[in-house]
Amino acid sequence: MRILVTGGAGFIGSNLVDVLMGQGHEITVIDNLSVGKASNIAHQLSSERFHFVNDSILNVNTLERLIRQADLIYHLAAVVGVKYVVDDPLGAIVTNVRGTENVLEMAFKYWVRTVIASSSEIHGKSAEVPLHEDDDRLLGPTTVGRWSYSDAKAIDEYFALAYAKKGLPVSIVRYFNAYGPRLDPKGYGSVIAKFMTQALRDAPLIVYDDGRQTRCFTFIEDTVRGTMLAATVPEAAGRVFNIGSSQETSILELAEMICQLTDSASEIQHVSYEQAYGVDFEETRRRVPDVSRARDILGFEAQTPLKDGLQRTLAWFKKEGMET
Ligand code: UDP
């Protein structure tokens, strides 16, 4: 198949590209390298089946040319990471809303099956456990920048569902804290990257608040497999899927595991949310996916235990992550 991966130089995108290339597909990546990195796809450039377009999804002419030639689209290009969104809300909103609108408009015009990447952040600070795809969303006020990401992704989902209603085979995957090789070591968007970098430097691991907030960290191989199933299982069209692990871990436990795995002399230090993010910040204290729909319709279940995934991520950080 000829597959277009938007954001294919990013963390999830480039890992997806590797699997798709391994299956023998012809892959085109469009990425403006704002969050993604050339080094994530450099090893593919020599293949005749791989094409890289360094451009933004806001450029509709480029996008139209690429989508016209595609049999399938994975739309992962986005400004991701709470910190990026809080720092540059305008850039994030425009890319995340207009960019997806562009992709879907062209997918509809040329009738190309599409998977849209969304996020567990959709649910905001909802205390519901586990979070089912159809549960209510609970967001703070518009003056708290963090929630603009949730709303931007919600608009993306509304667009996708609206096109699905018109018959376009489009599916939505909501990621729950994906991690693994190629996480940005600067760790803008991921606590695992930050803790690993800190531990490998024997610097303090900075845990926000009491560290009892929880996440279900999902190893990238699982995330990629769930994404691909959403593109290939016929019943997935027109639906939303949680793609996440069921292993709930507190941030403090995570910090302790990483210290242990790295054999680090680092201490664990607590800082307040206010110190970390500024005054206008609100936190999601628990985030656990309901995985039943993904299991029943996609046949998907995350398989990698956190400890194994952390070990494999650490191996990459030691070898390559600390240099980039
Ligand atoms: N966190 C932390 N120290 C950090 C970065 C994050 O304690 O240096 C916490 C953060 O408060 C949150 C969790 O780790 O509860 C996950 O944060 P991340 O930014 O990785 O993802 P998200 O908040 O989007 O789930």
Boltz pocket constraint, residues with backbone or C-beta under 6 A from the ligand:
constraints:
  - pocket:
      binder: B
      contacts: [[A, 82], [A, 177], [A, 188], [A, 189], [A, 190], [A, 191], [A, 192], [A, 194], [A, 206], [A, 207], [A, 208], [A, 209], [A, 213], [A, 214], [A, 215], [A, 251], [A, 283], [A, 284]]
      max_distance: 6.0
